[in-house]
Amino acid sequence: MKVARFQKIPNGENETMIPVLTSKKASELPVSEVASILQADLQNGLNKCEVSHRRAFHGWNEFDISEDEPLWKKYISQFKNPLIMLLLASAVISVLMHQFDDAVSITVAILIVVTVAFVQEYRSEKSLEELSKLVPPECHCVREGKLEHTLARDLVPGDTVCLSVGDRVPADLRLFEAVDLSIDESSLTGETTPCSKVTAPQPAATNGALASRSNIAFMGTLVRCGKAKGVVIGTGENSEFGEVFKMMQAEEAPKTPLQKSMDLLGKQLSFYSFGIIGIIMLVGWLLGKDILEMFTISVSLAVAAIPEGLPIVVTVTLALGVMRMVKKRAIVKKLPIVETLGCCNVICSDKTGTLTKNEMTVTHIFTSDGLHAEVTGVGYNQFGEVIVDGDVVHGFYNPAVSRIVEAGCVCNDAVIRNNTLMGKPTEGALIALAMKMGLDGLQQDYIRKTEYPFSSEQKWMAVKCVHRTQQDRPEICFMKGAYEQVIKYCTTYQSKGQTLTLTQQQRDVYQQEKARMGSAGLRVLALASGPELGQLTFLGLVGIIDPPRTGVKEAVTTLIASGVSIKMITGDSQETAIAIASRLGLYSKTSQSVSGEEIDAMDVQQLSQIVPKVAVFYRASPRHKMKIIKSLQKNGSVVAMTGDGVNDAVALKAADIGVAMGQTGTDVCKEAADMILVDDDFQTIMSAIEEGKGIYNNIKNFVRFQLSTSIAALTLISLATLMNFPNPLNAMQILWINIIMDGPPAQSLGVEPVDKDVIRKPPRNWKDSILTKNLILKILVSSIIIVCGTLFVFWRELRDNVITPRDTTMTFTCFVFFDMFNALSSRSQTKSVFEIGLCSNKMFCYAVLGSIMGQLLVIYFPPLQKVFQTESLSILGLALGEEWTTAG
């Protein structure tokens, strides 16, 4: 195997070598040699010019494997439909029997039907393609010495990429720095246990399998723990994930429950339709009607009566609804979730960032010797002051305050650059506090030796460092985290420059202060420092405010009023959690709150008995979410659960609707979720539920329209045959009705604007079929009105006992106009067309106008008159048809 593949690329006068390195070879080589082959600068990254030059050769870091079938092939495949083939057979028979007019008419009608079906299917595919582009992967890479947040597709070989917990690896990387790094490679190797990663080169004999290459991070895998830096060795097709991705793409997405039920409904209707059509043919033949005419009419009736467009219209409506949701800042990854949204009756929401703004600002400091300091200013910048007893404190002026600020600044992974935070909001608040005191440079004064990363289970983070100027001195440990956890590691406290033994009395003082700050709605962090974990000196507390998002209280009130229960899950203390929940209208006198420890002590059965009354889960971690979901689902609830961390992924998969955060959410989380909130805002969940209910209603509307038209066409021909009338509609006219039924008017019902009252309606029972008794009744009533009205016009025209083209034209036009009114009444199940607004759905207006124009062309345009065997009607005749339609 070659070490690298070099290719020459002309670049002006120079010719530059562009290298590509395999993961097997890269794992065997020292990092310095890999960097040399890739001509990469590990610390400063590539410059913009070099990136563009490499991309010109390697292309974008993405897979372009969709070998689309040509459009003409897709169009031809429409003719494979058995019913279309039968119609073609009847056209051929007409030619053989020298009935050329009929043959031309049938062929033109087939072309129109096939074109409508092709356009529908093409729209459906394009809509689904758009969905796949909604969540582009992102990454952090170093270029020209600066850390940049960029799209993963921009990467080229030689780029330096930084990985942290929850990231999806954006390309194949040769790692050169790794701290406590473990990566979930199950998507690539099938191995469920995360792999620990190192940076040392590996002997060739031990790196045969992908899973054994422990210094390579593979594209598409997920960082479960730790952080790292690596140099890109393979992108897109040249990554190990390329082949796997091709196999994944070949897998077809499963159909949604609604699509399956529509398929089943279509099959059942097809079965009944074929039965009725068979009877019509038999009766017609026994009554001595022309067998070819009966065959052509029967096949046309099959095309019209069988709603083959139903599953396609469902897909298009779902996909268009999802695209509308994007405008409301919610990305739905899986189509079935649109249906589930309308059934959701419990939302479990994280507090931070979803119910609150996640713009953390330190507002209060309490030192271990009892000093209170107020902090002014908001946002991630240096604007603001720290005030103790009316005096502004800066630098090391007040040692008790500056020690707290130093610990918060050093035990920190966040960076604020140009007033923009890169990192966690809580850590950003501590850096902003240090900036206000002019102490943010302390972060660079220490060299980090060991790191104990924060986890939602332990609720603390610690680092061991040495000062740059005193590297011969012992290491110092800084810790920050939840007060209950940090205090366990403390044996002493600071008081006026002295280190005193931590007594129970002193602990009680801190506990009271923590409770006081918490009940004011502040998030409380404790800070400590010392030579070792377990021998730390308690430094004090900081209170961080995270104000509720605007509009959340109103959204909570609306949802609760509509029968959706909302539960807040937070790692904060009970006082803070209840203070925020009460402010948002989530917590009342009858509500209960439960801690993470209490959840641990209960089994799912016990929790399911009390969970309906619980509004707040405090000091809870992601592992508790799983138990909360199971207990709610045991009670028959349909649960939406929000999450943003790596450990939330399992809970998001278990929930009926997993909701990930778009801004703070990790890639692991977004992968597991069904829906992503682009702006992390709770209000967006309400908008998504509203849209989900609206989409479901729209699907019901066009199901009503399609089935009522279908049943009306079948009944009309059946009655005419049984009563030994001449056929009121010929084959071409029946096909034209099918085009209207499956075409623009039906499609436009799918984009009916969402009724604003829909959010106030209670959640739908997920077991309910789309065809409720009420809907079936409406379908039957609409069908009866169309049939009675059309038959009456036909009977009126037939009084001379001679069937003429004018008679069928009047009957045909009457049916079409009845159907347009049927479409108009199908726009809402609960409101009249005047309540929802005649022109509120512009697409529908255009579709109906288009259909009427088409109908007029069929009646008055000579070439179409021949195809559809129609005759020009006088204005009076047309008005008479209209009159009967309106009366119906």
ABEGO torsion letter per residue (X at the ends): XBABBBBBBBBEABBBBBBBBBAAAAAABBAAAAAAAAGBBAAAEBBAAAAAAAAAAAEBBBBBABBBBBAAAAAAAAAABAAAAAAAAAAAAAAAAGBAAAAAAAAAAAAAAAAAAAAAAAAAAAAAAAAAAABBBBBBBBBGGBBBBBBAAABBBGBBBBBBBGBBBABBBBBABBBGBBBBAAAAAGBABBBBBBABBBBAAAAABAAABAABBBBGBBBABEBBBBBBABBEAABAAAAAAAAAAABBBBBBAAAAAAAAAAAAAAAAAAAAAAAAAAAAAAAGBBAAAAAAAAAAAAAAABBAAAAAAAAAAAAAAAAAAAAAGBBBABAAAAAAAAABABBBBBABGAABAGBBBBABBBBAAGBBBBBBEBEBBABEBBBBGGBBBBEAABAAAAAAAAAAAABBABBBBGGBBBEBAAAAAAAAAAAAAGAAAAAAABBBABBBBBBAAAGBBBBBBBBAABAABBBBBBBBEBAAAAAAABABBBBGGBBBBBBAAAAAAAAAAAAAAAAAGBBBBBBBBEABBGABBBAEBBBBBBBBBBGAAAAAAAAAAAGBBBBBBBABBAAAAAAAAAAAGABBAABBBBBAAAAAABBAAAAAAAAAABABBBGBBAAAAAAAAAAAAAAGBBBBBBBABAAAAAAAAABABBBBBAAABBAAAAAABABBBAAGBAAAAAAAAAAAAAAAAAAAAAAAAAAAAAAAAAAAAAAAAAAGBBBABBAAAAAAAAAAAABAAAAAAAABBBBAAAAABBBBBAABBABBAAAAAAAAAAAAAAAAAAAAAAAAAAAAGBBBAAAAAAAAAAAAAAAAAAAAAAABAABBAAAAEAAABAAAAAAAAAAAAAAAAAAABAAAAAAAGBBBBBAAAAAAAAAAAAAX
